[in-house]
Amino acid sequence: MATAPLANVKRVLQYGVSVIDPDKILMGMPNYAYDWQLPFIRNQTQAESISNVQAIERAVEHNTTIQFDEQAQSPFYYYTDDKGAAHVVWFEDVRSMNAKYRLIPEFNLHGDGVWQIMNFFPQSWLVVNSLFTVNKV
């Protein structure tokens, strides 16, 4: 499933703001992708963690169509590797990040923090700059 389905993120934030001052909460923004070999077997299958850029490059490499799960607000795609194994890749893009970043003012949060900041994803800054005024410290 998605790395951070929107409904799950909302549920966590709803609980968080019910017990903590929202101004003390930073929402975690996932900045990574998971490539799962199929079939998924609970407690056995492990995903490869890759960057969002690598996820997009992998989709292009395998000439596959990126789909979008409207409920989870997350992109994903399927592909078959050179050994014939099926995979599904879930990642973040501007659409999924936009949906998550919009939760910051909705819940009156202090801001966000990025998980895997070293995975440079320039598109995330386009979303941030379109929604917020970024102050240099």
N, CA, C and O of each residue as an XYZ file, in Angstrom:
548
protein
N       0.830     -1.182      0.000
C       0.000      0.000      0.000
C       0.872      1.241      0.000
O       2.097      1.139      0.048
N       0.271      2.381     -0.052
C       0.992      3.649     -0.093
C       1.882      3.811      1.141
O       1.603      3.252      2.201
N       2.954      4.583      0.982
C       3.864      4.819      2.112
C       3.173      5.602      3.220
O       3.447      5.375      4.398
N       2.290      6.511      2.864
C       1.556      7.315      3.851
C       0.183      7.669      3.266
O      -0.019      8.786      2.791
N      -0.766      6.713      3.301
C      -2.095      6.998      2.752
C      -2.725      8.193      3.471
O      -2.635      8.307      4.693
N      -3.351      9.066      2.719
C      -3.875     10.312      3.276
C      -4.819     10.079      4.455
O      -4.737     10.793      5.454
N      -5.703      9.106      4.359
C      -6.639      8.849      5.463
C      -5.902      8.468      6.744
O      -6.300      8.876      7.835
N      -4.830      7.689      6.616
C      -4.045      7.306      7.795
C      -3.336      8.518      8.402
O      -3.291      8.671      9.622
N      -2.786      9.372      7.545
C      -2.101     10.572      8.025
C      -3.102     11.460      8.758
O      -2.801     11.983      9.831
N      -4.293     11.631      8.180
C      -5.327     12.445      8.827
C      -5.718     11.868     10.181
O      -5.873     12.601     11.157
N      -5.874     10.558     10.230
C      -6.272      9.907     11.488
C      -5.225     10.148     12.572
O      -5.574     10.436     13.717
N      -3.968     10.034     12.226
C      -2.895     10.276     13.202
C      -2.900     11.741     13.643
O      -2.745     12.036     14.828
N      -3.077     12.650     12.695
C      -3.091     14.070     13.047
C      -4.303     14.426     13.908
O      -4.192     15.221     14.841
N      -5.454     13.838     13.596
C      -6.643     14.099     14.416
C      -6.401     13.682     15.861
O      -6.760     14.400     16.794
N      -5.797     12.527     16.033
C      -5.465     12.097     17.388
C      -4.412     13.019     17.997
O      -4.550     13.452     19.141
N      -3.374     13.316     17.244
C      -2.292     14.147     17.753
C      -2.775     15.486     18.278
O      -2.407     15.891     19.381
N      -3.607     16.184     17.490
C      -4.070     17.508     17.923
C      -5.088     17.418     19.061
O      -5.391     18.419     19.710
N      -5.611     16.214     19.299
C      -6.554     16.064     20.419
C      -5.821     15.949     21.757
O      -6.424     16.139     22.813
N      -4.528     15.639     21.714
C      -3.779     15.461     22.966
C      -2.552     16.367     23.079
O      -1.936     16.442     24.142
N      -2.194     17.052     21.994
C      -1.006     17.915     21.981
C      -1.392     19.234     21.302
O      -2.176     19.239     20.352
N      -0.854     20.325     21.779
C      -1.045     21.619     21.136
C      -0.557     21.510     19.690
O       0.606     21.173     19.466
N      -1.426     21.788     18.691
C      -1.022     21.655     17.276
C       0.219     22.469     16.926
O       0.956     22.108     16.008
N       0.457     23.560     17.646
C       1.625     24.388     17.358
C       2.929     23.689     17.747
O       4.017     24.171     17.432
N       2.809     22.550     18.432
C       3.992     21.778     18.812
C       4.186     20.549     17.920
O       5.072     19.730     18.161
N       3.352     20.435     16.892
C       3.390     19.242     16.036
C       3.953     19.576     14.663
O       3.512     20.519     14.006
N       4.928     18.792     14.244
C       5.437     18.812     12.877
C       4.967     17.525     12.207
O       5.188     16.432     12.730
N       4.327     17.651     11.068
C       3.900     16.472     10.325
C       5.102     15.907      9.569
O       5.854     16.663      8.954
N       5.288     14.610      9.608
C       6.361     13.974      8.851
C       5.948     13.798      7.402
O       4.886     13.243      7.118
N       6.779     14.266      6.486
C       6.515     14.121      5.055
C       7.436     13.039      4.496
O       8.657     13.194      4.510
N       6.854     11.944      4.003
C       7.706     10.895      3.437
C       8.342     11.368      2.135
O       7.670     11.926      1.267
N       9.622     11.140      2.014
C      10.355     11.538      0.813
C      11.146     10.328      0.317
O      12.362     10.386      0.135
N      10.423      9.242      0.107
C      11.035      7.986     -0.314
C       9.974      7.128     -0.981
O       8.782      7.431     -0.927
N      10.419      6.075     -1.597
C       9.537      5.137     -2.289
C       9.868      3.724     -1.831
O      10.966      3.453     -1.344
N       8.912      2.840     -1.997
C       9.128      1.424     -1.718
C       8.837      0.611     -2.970
O       7.782      0.757     -3.588
N       9.775     -0.239     -3.333
C       9.624     -1.172     -4.442
C       9.454     -2.558     -3.823
O      10.385     -3.126     -3.252
N       8.236     -3.083     -3.954
C       7.901     -4.389     -3.369
C       7.888     -5.462     -4.440
O       7.233     -5.304     -5.470
N       8.614     -6.565     -4.206
C       8.482     -7.708     -5.105
C       7.207     -8.435     -4.729
O       6.888     -8.576     -3.548
N       6.481     -8.896     -5.730
C       5.222     -9.599     -5.512
C       5.397    -11.084     -5.759
O       6.254    -11.451     -6.564
N       4.651    -11.948     -5.127
C       3.562    -11.613     -4.215
C       4.103    -11.189     -2.849
O       5.156    -11.648     -2.405
N       3.355    -10.306     -2.202
C       3.699     -9.873     -0.859
C       3.369    -10.984      0.114
O       2.258    -11.514      0.111
N       4.339    -11.337      0.951
C       4.123    -12.351      1.991
C       4.463    -11.693      3.321
O       5.612    -11.330      3.572
N       3.439    -11.544      4.177
C       3.615    -10.876      5.468
C       4.764    -11.510      6.248
O       4.888    -12.733      6.312
N       5.597    -10.661      6.835
C       6.758    -11.042      7.642
C       7.878    -11.720      6.839
O       8.839    -12.219      7.425
N       7.762    -11.741      5.513
C       8.818    -12.309      4.680
C       9.281    -11.332      3.605
O      10.481    -11.137      3.413
N       8.334    -10.721      2.910
C       8.677     -9.816      1.825
C       9.238     -8.515      2.383
O       8.662     -7.928      3.299
N      10.352     -8.068      1.836
C      10.939     -6.793      2.230
C      11.019     -5.891      1.003
O      11.371     -6.327     -0.093
N      10.689     -4.648      1.214
C      10.733     -3.688      0.115
C      12.121     -3.084     -0.009
O      12.869     -2.982      0.964
N      12.445     -2.688     -1.231
C      13.651     -1.907     -1.466
C      13.258     -0.443     -1.310
O      12.304      0.016     -1.939
N      13.979      0.278     -0.486
C      13.727      1.708     -0.313
C      14.533      2.473     -1.360
O      15.752      2.330     -1.451
N      13.830      3.290     -2.148
C      14.469      4.096     -3.181
C      13.930      5.523     -3.082
O      12.957      5.778     -2.372
N      14.557      6.437     -3.789
C      14.084      7.822     -3.784
C      12.884      7.966     -4.723
O      12.633      7.100     -5.561
N      12.156      9.056     -4.572
C      11.041      9.343     -5.480
C      11.539      9.512     -6.910
O      10.882      9.078     -7.857
N      12.691     10.137     -7.065
C      13.275     10.302     -8.401
C      13.602      8.938     -8.997
O      13.323      8.689    -10.170
N      14.194      8.054     -8.192
C      14.495      6.700     -8.689
C      13.208      5.959     -9.053
O      13.184      5.195    -10.018
N      12.155      6.179     -8.294
C      10.876      5.525     -8.595
C      10.374      5.954     -9.971
O       9.924      5.122    -10.759
N      10.451      7.232    -10.254
C      10.006      7.746    -11.554
C      10.916      7.218    -12.664
O      10.441      6.810    -13.724
N      12.226      7.230    -12.413
C      13.172      6.711    -13.413
C      12.922      5.228    -13.691
O      13.019      4.779    -14.833
N      12.601      4.475    -12.641
C      12.342      3.038    -12.795
C      11.080      2.813    -13.626
O      11.031      1.884    -14.432
N      10.071      3.645    -13.441
C       8.844      3.530    -14.241
C       9.157      3.767    -15.715
O       8.662      3.052    -16.586
N       9.975      4.768    -15.983
C      10.370      5.065    -17.366
C      11.186      3.904    -17.932
O      10.957      3.458    -19.056
N      12.143      3.424    -17.134
C      13.000      2.310    -17.568
C      12.179      1.090    -17.963
O      12.528      0.394    -18.916
N      11.102      0.825    -17.248
C      10.275     -0.361    -17.505
C       9.062     -0.044    -18.369
O       8.187     -0.887    -18.567
N       9.021      1.206    -18.890
C       7.957      1.613    -19.799
C       6.570      1.271    -19.242
O       5.733      0.690    -19.934
N       6.350      1.639    -17.993
C       5.079      1.340    -17.348
C       4.321      2.631    -17.066
O       4.913      3.708    -16.996
N       3.043      2.516    -16.911
C       2.186      3.667    -16.642
C       2.076      3.901    -15.138
O       1.766      2.987    -14.374
N       2.333      5.127    -14.732
C       2.156      5.494    -13.323
C       0.668      5.747    -13.109
O       0.039      6.524    -13.828
N       0.132      5.078    -12.115
C      -1.276      5.221    -11.756
C      -1.370      6.071    -10.492
O      -0.355      6.360     -9.857
N      -2.586      6.473    -10.128
C      -2.773      7.278     -8.926
C      -3.970      6.762     -8.162
O      -5.079      6.689     -8.691
N      -3.734      6.401     -6.901
C      -4.799      5.926     -6.026
C      -5.460      7.156     -5.400
O      -4.868      7.805     -4.537
N      -6.669      7.476     -5.825
C      -7.365      8.680     -5.356
C      -7.638      8.637     -3.854
O      -7.526      9.656     -3.173
N      -7.993      7.473     -3.342
C      -8.292      7.378     -1.914
C      -7.037      7.591     -1.072
O      -7.060      8.354     -0.107
N      -5.955      6.929     -1.426
C      -4.698      7.069     -0.683
C      -3.974      8.358     -1.040
O      -3.102      8.811     -0.299
N      -4.337      8.955     -2.184
C      -3.661     10.128     -2.718
C      -2.169      9.832     -2.908
O      -1.304     10.593     -2.474
N      -1.898      8.707     -3.567
C      -0.517      8.276     -3.790
C      -0.360      7.623     -5.161
O      -1.241      6.891     -5.613
N       0.771      7.895     -5.818
C       1.067      7.247     -7.087
C       1.696      5.866     -6.876
O       2.330      5.593     -5.857
N       1.496      5.020     -7.868
C       2.068      3.673     -7.829
C       2.108      3.128     -9.247
O       1.482      3.672    -10.157
N       2.854      2.047     -9.420
C       2.867      1.353    -10.702
C       3.365     -0.066    -10.488
O       3.973     -0.393     -9.469
N       3.088     -0.891    -11.480
C       3.550     -2.279    -11.506
C       4.560     -2.426    -12.635
O       4.478     -1.739    -13.653
N       5.508     -3.325    -12.441
C       6.433     -3.664    -13.521
C       6.962     -5.069    -13.279
O       6.820     -5.625    -12.190
N       7.571     -5.630    -14.310
C       8.207     -6.943    -14.216
C       9.690     -6.735    -14.458
O      10.083     -6.105    -15.440
N      10.526     -7.274    -13.549
C      11.972     -7.075    -13.689
C      12.554     -8.040    -14.716
O      11.837     -8.872    -15.271
N      13.863     -7.924    -14.967
C      14.507     -8.736    -16.000
C      14.579    -10.213    -15.658
O      14.918    -11.031    -16.513
N      14.259    -10.571    -14.399
C      14.224    -11.979    -13.994
C      12.798    -12.526    -14.016
O      12.568    -13.680    -13.652
N      11.843    -11.701    -14.440
C      10.452    -12.129    -14.536
C       9.640    -11.935    -13.266
O       8.491    -12.373    -13.200
N      10.212    -11.289    -12.260
C       9.495    -11.068    -11.006
C       8.631     -9.809    -11.099
O       9.070     -8.776    -11.604
N       7.410     -9.913    -10.608
C       6.490     -8.772    -10.591
C       6.811     -7.873     -9.401
O       7.231     -8.349     -8.347
N       6.609     -6.573     -9.583
C       6.863     -5.582     -8.534
C       5.734     -4.562     -8.518
O       5.054     -4.352     -9.523
N       5.546     -3.931     -7.362
C       4.713     -2.738     -7.261
C       5.548     -1.681     -6.541
O       6.231     -1.977     -5.560
N       5.486     -0.460     -7.033
C       6.241      0.646     -6.457
C       5.248      1.717     -6.012
O       4.423      2.177     -6.801
N       5.336      2.105     -4.747
C       4.549      3.216     -4.196
C       5.524      4.331     -3.873
O       6.587      4.087     -3.304
N       5.165      5.557     -4.235
C       6.068      6.677     -4.000
C       5.263      7.958     -3.793
O       4.033      7.929     -3.753
N       5.959      9.065     -3.663
C       5.321     10.374     -3.503
C       5.615     11.209     -4.745
O       6.693     11.111     -5.331
N       4.652     12.022     -5.133
C       4.847     12.976     -6.218
C       4.194     14.294     -5.817
O       3.751     14.441     -4.678
N       4.130     15.247     -6.731
C       3.578     16.557     -6.374
C       2.116     16.460     -5.948
O       1.673     17.235     -5.101
N       1.362     15.526     -6.519
C      -0.051     15.380     -6.141
C      -0.190     14.883     -4.718
O      -0.984     15.417     -3.943
N       0.582     13.855     -4.369
C       0.478     13.291     -3.019
C       1.039     14.253     -1.978
O       0.493     14.384     -0.883
N       2.140     14.928     -2.331
C       2.715     15.898     -1.399
C       1.781     17.089     -1.204
O       1.641     17.593     -0.090
N       1.152     17.534     -2.269
C       0.200     18.636     -2.174
C      -0.929     18.283     -1.197
O      -1.295     19.095     -0.347
N      -1.470     17.085     -1.322
C      -2.550     16.661     -0.423
C      -2.084     16.647      1.030
O      -2.821     17.061      1.925
N      -0.872     16.175      1.262
C      -0.364     16.110      2.639
C      -0.006     17.501      3.175
O      -0.333     17.829      4.315
N       0.659     18.310      2.358
C       1.029     19.650      2.826
C      -0.202     20.485      3.178
O      -0.135     21.341      4.060
N      -1.307     20.249      2.507
C      -2.538     20.999      2.803
C      -3.108     20.651      4.186
O      -3.974     21.362      4.695
N      -2.631     19.574      4.785
C      -3.072     19.222      6.128
C      -2.456     20.125      7.199
O      -2.999     20.241      8.297
N      -1.332     20.762      6.886
C      -0.657     21.616      7.864
C      -1.579     22.752      8.312
O      -1.801     22.898      9.514
N      -2.127     23.564      7.400
C      -3.055     24.604      7.868
C      -4.393     24.040      8.337
O      -5.025     24.606      9.229
N      -4.828     22.933      7.744
C      -6.102     22.336      8.156
C      -6.087     21.969      9.637
O      -7.088     22.137     10.333
N      -4.949     21.467     10.117
C      -4.826     21.063     11.517
C      -4.068     22.097     12.354
O      -3.770     21.857     13.524
N      -3.758     23.252     11.747
C      -3.027     24.326     12.436
C      -1.700     23.851     13.013
O      -1.336     24.206     14.134
N      -0.982     23.043     12.237
C       0.286     22.487     12.699
C       1.402     23.525     12.608
O       1.302     24.512     11.879
N       2.462     23.274     13.364
C       3.626     24.156     13.350
C       4.355     24.091     12.005
O       4.942     25.080     11.566
N       4.318     22.952     11.370
C       5.008     22.781     10.089
C       5.190     21.316      9.771
O       4.371     20.478     10.148
N       6.279     21.012      9.067
C       6.546     19.615      8.739
C       8.036     19.338      8.803
O       8.864     20.249      8.832
N       8.345     18.073      8.823
C       9.715     17.590      8.734
C       9.752     16.554      7.631
O       8.767     15.849      7.409
N      10.872     16.451      6.938
C      10.980     15.542      5.807
C      11.768     14.303      6.198
O      12.894     14.393      6.687
N      11.157     13.143      5.972
C      11.852     11.869      6.187
C      12.685     11.591      4.947
O      12.164     11.596      3.832
N      13.949     11.353      5.134
C      14.907     11.108      4.046
C      15.203     12.400      3.292
O      15.062     12.459      2.071
N      15.605     13.413      4.011
C      15.922     14.710      3.422
C      17.039     14.603      2.384
O      17.135     15.447      1.493
N      17.881     13.578      2.488
C      18.988     13.420      1.542
C      18.525     12.942      0.168
O      19.298     12.993     -0.788
N      17.278     12.478      0.049
C      16.723     12.115     -1.256
C      16.180     13.387     -1.893
O      15.020     13.743     -1.686
N      17.014     14.066     -2.663
C      16.582     15.333     -3.251
C      15.432     15.102     -4.213
O      15.534     14.288     -5.131
N      14.352     15.812     -4.003
C      13.164     15.730     -4.857
C      12.715     17.152     -5.142
O      11.885     17.697     -4.414
N      13.260     17.767     -6.203
C      13.023     19.192     -6.454
C      11.546     19.568     -6.560
O      11.170     20.692     -6.228
N      10.710     18.642     -7.015
C       9.292     18.947     -7.165
C       8.632     19.285     -5.830
O       7.655     20.034     -5.796
N       9.155     18.742     -4.736
C       8.556     19.035     -3.428
C       8.647     20.524     -3.113
O       7.748     21.081     -2.484
N       9.727     21.170     -3.547
C       9.880     22.601     -3.286
C       8.903     23.418     -4.105
O       8.490     24.492     -3.668
N       8.523     22.946     -5.272
C       7.495     23.633     -6.054
C       6.173     23.646     -5.291
O       5.472     24.657     -5.260
N       5.845     22.515     -4.680
C       4.601     22.425     -3.906
C       4.682     23.322     -2.680
O       3.767     24.100     -2.412
N       5.775     23.212     -1.937
C       5.937     24.024     -0.724
C       5.823     25.506     -1.062
O       5.095     26.241     -0.395
N       6.532     25.944     -2.083
C       6.523     27.363     -2.435
C       5.183     27.829     -2.990
O       4.877     29.020     -2.928
N       4.388     26.929     -3.526
C       3.065     27.320     -4.024
C       2.048     27.447     -2.899
O       1.049     28.150     -3.049
N       2.286     26.775     -1.772
C       1.324     26.771     -0.662
C       1.712     27.663      0.505
O       0.845     28.138      1.240
N       3.020     27.897      0.683
C       3.492     28.575      1.890
C       4.502     29.671      1.555
O       5.114     29.684      0.487
N       4.647     30.574      2.496
C       5.727     31.543      2.438
C       6.866     30.962      3.254
O       6.716     30.722      4.452
N       7.999     30.736      2.615
C       9.140     30.119      3.288
C      10.070     31.224      3.744
O      10.560     32.018      2.941
N      10.302     31.263      5.030
C      11.216     32.266      5.620
C      12.585     31.654      5.801
O      12.706     30.528      6.283
N      13.605     32.375      5.424
C      14.975     31.911      5.652
C      15.340     32.209      7.100
O      15.004     33.262      7.642
N      16.024     31.270      7.699
C      16.428     31.433      9.095
C      17.869     31.877      9.167
O      18.401     32.071     10.260
